């Protein structure tokens, strides 16, 4: 593979293995092929491509460990203010019944749009938790992303008859068939010649899967050396349901089933027994997460829209929980998630010191890599995978570039992302994704959204239209 060298980069966020943390380096060269070859002054090797680095900050590619690209872009203009007060403000269950991706064309348009958006904000590794669909593997390979495909399956589906109670339609054979299909999809992804695809075993939610399916899924992940992910403690409704069934919180139930441990990624794990929206009598959940060695995928945006937040990120980190970040919903912008996570943690703790920019950047890189059992991602050091992002210091929102990470996280976000490389191959140039056609995907996305909205009255428990479920932000004047 050809060698690229970034000469005299103004700033580099490099990995200090001895300290176990990122550090800044100034005015150094970064050379790479599919792996990082050199970081330092005066690279003397041959290079087929030389990039002038004087106006650049080089950072490791971001690692997004929880996203649903196959349907979340379909909810733009729909879910930002959609919630059901009688369901403790969450709109998850109502939306999943009345509004969902209508076909594989909708999923393809949604995923292509999201993949481009992710690359353009500096994400190079993505855990995509989606229902399997035709063309998924091929689109991932085309995108240039490092893909961790997490084909979702469950033993039950949610449904509602009113606005305050959740019901479950159980079909254990369907769940078991989904499990077998997911393993086959993971095997096909891992065998793809691009060499960038892998898998994650992903029963969808702790409340929609049988005990046997959860145990067998965790065992399959361990046997194959794969990560395992599961939505846990993502709503007050779920916590109340699991307490009703088992007399314990979802996290306590997961620990009892031996679902935790290294390689387990809990989606959200927001509503602990100590959370102000729950206040269960035990105070064990955080200790169980830390002792189990599992990771939490923190996605602040969907919960902030309901008026909810993690209480708080700093407490999880200090307890020893492996913390990673995800985008979950649209917009798929992991830099904005870093910013929101920092602000909400400080509000929850009433303490500016509870979490730092370094903590959040660690979660978006090394934390995510650790969750995925990958010690070659999320850091810039010789021997690591050449997944890297070039930030343009001339971007107005990056100036003055006294501290590039603060400028990136709190001001510029994706506007500063100039170039992105995955496995040493450039996939974003000049801020534009070169592997996918996002504008064309956007046009297809709107058509798919209209099909989804048209089907809503036949799916909604009250027979409402999409406009009745989630009205426009302003009245439409004649």
Helices and strands as residue ranges (DSSP letters): E 4-16, E 21-32, E 36-40, E 49-52, E 56-60, E 62-67, G 72-75, G 85-87, H 92-98, H 104-120, E 123-130, H 136-143, E 146-153, E 156-160, E 166-170, H 172-190, E 197-203, H 211-224, E 227-232, H 236-246, H 250-256, E 264-268, H 285-292, E 295-298, H 300-305, H 313-319, E 322-325, H 334-349, G 352-354, H 357-362, I 363-367, H 368-371, E 388-392, G 396-398, H 404-407, I 408-412, G 413-416, E 417-422, E 425-429, E 432-433, H 438-459, H 466-469
